[in-house]
Amino acid sequence: MSIDTISKPLLHNTLIALCVVFMASVFSYLVLRSHLLIGIGTIASAATLLLFIFALVIYALPSHNHRRFGAANVVTAIRAAIVSLVGATVLFAGERLVLEPALPALIALAMSALALDCVDGYLARRFRLVSALGARFDMEVDALLILVLSITVLLLEKAGGWVLLIGLMRYGFVLAQYPFPWLRAPLDDCFRRKLICVVQVGALCIIMLPFITPPVSTAIAAVALLLLFYSFTVDVLHLLRHAGEAR
C-alpha cells in the first residue's frame, strides 16, 4: 500500500493533529527555555527532529486502517515532542550535562513521557483505534527515549560506554532484519516486553539523579541491560523457532 492510497479524511485529520501538536510543542519549548537553560539552536534542533518523526508517521499512514488519526496517536505525538526536546538538550549540553542545573527538569520530562506511555495504549483500546501505525509509532518513540537516556547516563559518567547497548539494542534488532528476514515476522502483544521497556526508562531516570553514583548507578544499568537482553533473546528465539516451523 502506497501513500497515495491514504484516504483524504484520514490525511486531513492527521495533518491537522500533527500541525497542532507541532505548534504547541514549539511554543512549549520556548516556555521551557529558561528552565532547561537552552538556546535557540537547541529549540530548532528539537523542532527539526520532531518534524522528521512526523514525516515518518505520515509516510507510514497507510498502515493506519481508520478514518481518524486518533487521540492515542496524538498522545504519542506529544511524547515524541518531549523526547525530541530531551534529545536536543542532551546533544547540545554534551559533557557539560554533569554541571547542568537543568538536569532535574530533564528527568521530569523523561518521566512525563513515560507516564504518557500508559495513556496512549489505553486510548487506542478505549476508542477502538488500535493499528499497526500506532503500535510502531509508540515503539519507536520508546526506543528513541531509551537511546537518549542511555547517552545521558554515559555523559553523566554514571556507567561505562556499554550502557549505550541499552539504547542501541532496538536499532541493532532492526538492522539484523536485513540479513535475517525471519526477524521481521510479527510478535504477539506481550506484557513482558512492555514491562521491561518501562523498567529501562525508569532505571535510566533513577541513574540520572544526582545522588545516584557509581557503583550503584553502574549496577542499576547492568541489571537493566541484562533484562533487556533477556527480553530480546526470548523474542529472537521465538521468531527463530517459528521460522523453522514454516520451512
Secondary structure as UniProt FT lines:
FT   HELIX           3..5
FT   HELIX           8..36
FT   HELIX           40..59
FT   HELIX           61..63
FT   HELIX           71..93
FT   HELIX           94..99
FT   TURN            101..102
FT   HELIX           103..126
FT   TURN            127..128
FT   HELIX           132..155
FT   TURN            156..157
FT   HELIX           161..163
FT   HELIX           164..176
FT   TURN            177..179
FT   HELIX           181..184
FT   HELIX           191..208
FT   TURN            210..211
FT   TURN            214..215
FT   HELIX           216..246
//
